[in-house]
């Protein structure tokens, strides 16, 4: 679940969800960048906890198939 949350966090960041949108977002200030990144990570954790993209399961299944094929 941590892998998927980290992946989702990066996806959301690159999609622009972690960027300040002016005064209506957090009101600016010195700590806005830190707190907006925390919010982004929490959104990613929530998405992952609710099933996410199924990325972790897909990677796990792929690794199991590779291990079985190697035997």
N, C-alpha and C positions, 0 to 999 in steps of 0.2 A: 504494500500500500504506500510505503514511503517513496518508492521509485516512481509510482504513478503520480503521486502528489507533487514531487519535484518536477516531473515532466509537465504536468498541468500548470504549475506555477510559471515555468519558463514560457509555455505557450501563451498564457494570459498576459505575461509581461510584454512579450513581443507583439501581442495583439493590441497593446496600448492600454490595458486595464490598470496598470500601475502608475500611469502618468497623471500628474496634477492637471486639473481642468479649470484652473482659475480659482477665484475666491469661493465659489460655491462648493468645492470639494471638501477640503479640510480647513480652509481659511488661511492657508499659507503658514509661514513660520519656519523656524529652524529644524524642527523635528518632523516635518511633513514627509520627507522622503523615507525616513525610517518607519514611520507608522503606516504609510501607504504600502510599503513592501510587506509589512506584517499582515496587513489586511489582505493583500494579494495571496500570501501564503495560506492564510486561513480559508480563503475562498477555495484554493486548490485542495486543501485538506478536506473541506466539506464535500467537494465534488468527488474526490477519491473515495471518501467514506460511504458515499451513496451509490457506489458502483463505478464511477469514473468512466473510462473508455474501454475497460476490459484489457488494458495494456499489460498489466502485471500477470494476469492469467494467460494471456497469449505468449508472453515471454517464458513463463514457467512451463507451459505445455511444449513449447519449442525445445527448451533445454532437456526436458524429459525424453522427448523423441530422439534427440541427438545422443543422449546417454544410452538409450536402449539400442540405438543403431550401432554404437561403438562397441557394444558387448558381443 
